Amino acid sequence: MTRYARQTILPEVGDEGQACLAAARILVVGAGGLAAPLLPLLAGAGVGHLTVLDRDDVALSNLHRQTLFAEADCGRPKAEVAAERCRALNREVNVIARKQALTSQNAADLVASSDLILDCADSYAASYTLSDTCRALNKPLISASVLGLSGYVGGFCGGAPSLRAVFPEAPDSGTSCATAGVLGPVVAMMGAMQAQMALAVILGLEPSPLGQMVQFDACALRSSSFRFDGTQEPTAFFQFLSVSDLTETDLIVELRDELEAPIPAHPNARRMAVETLKTEPNKRQRLALCCATGLRAWRAAEQIQLDWPGEIVLVAASTS
């Protein structure tokens, strides 16, 4: 009996499908709660190459949902511990750990060297940067998000509409798992669904999960899904950039006050209110709006865009 006998017996897999899994190169951005079920499932299935990207260390307050880690792992890099667990599960899988954040500078190289990208990051900036990059390089993206007692997972790009096509405007909520809370089983369900979608993409199953959205409400124990094939891409949008992408010619605005951010995102940043920008004399220069997550900057950009003919970009200082 071989390691993969229980899945190769499936007509949807077989020896040919298993060979596809072994040859696949998957980039997993974020090694937290979503990745906790996802990574072992992919490694166990025999996905040949996994790259795990996460800049954070294991923390005790996350262990209720990041079940890939143990108390003894606290303080260690998430990416390295996750890679160790995957190797221990399946020595045939090549797992690369990278302790770094996803940025507008490294996204293209990381995406280009992968067949499939899995967005497990708890970051608006990372999710939209991945979507923009995957769309440009025609790479499939499986993205998930969980907050409180609900979440979603969807297949984007790679021939399907992008994340921006489905969510073109700034999210209504500015909360995160750290501020709004989250239950572990909800995260695990969405992470497992990401793994299922990923395997379906690699195996070429029909209907394709690309262009499919699944939503789950854990409070009502109810799920729903819909397809968004043919959804139009936005004609204009605000791009997320890293601090290092900014130049001397940019007007850089720090939206956080000194109490929230004693050190601004960029040395040349000016602390200004959005309303003040409407009277700025040079509105043809590029405007870079900075905040912690990028969400406040996005909302400010939507507010000022009619009065600012120049380009507006967003900077999430916490992910740069």
DABEL-V738142 format. One record per helix or strand of 3 or more residues. SS is the DSSP state (2 for helix, 1 for strand). FROM is the first residue (numbers start at 0). LEN is the number of residues. If there is no record, write none. Layout:
BEGIN
ss = [SS	SS]
from = [FROM	FROM]
len = [LEN	LEN]
END
This chain:
BEGIN
ss = [2	2	1	2	1	2	2	2	1	2	1	2	1	1	2	2	2	1	1	1	2	1	2	1	2	1	2]
from = [4	13	24	32	48	59	70	77	93	106	115	123	139	149	162	176	183	211	221	238	242	250	273	286	294	311	316]
len = [4	10	5	13	5	3	3	12	5	6	4	14	9	8	4	4	20	6	6	3	3	4	4	5	13	5	3]
END
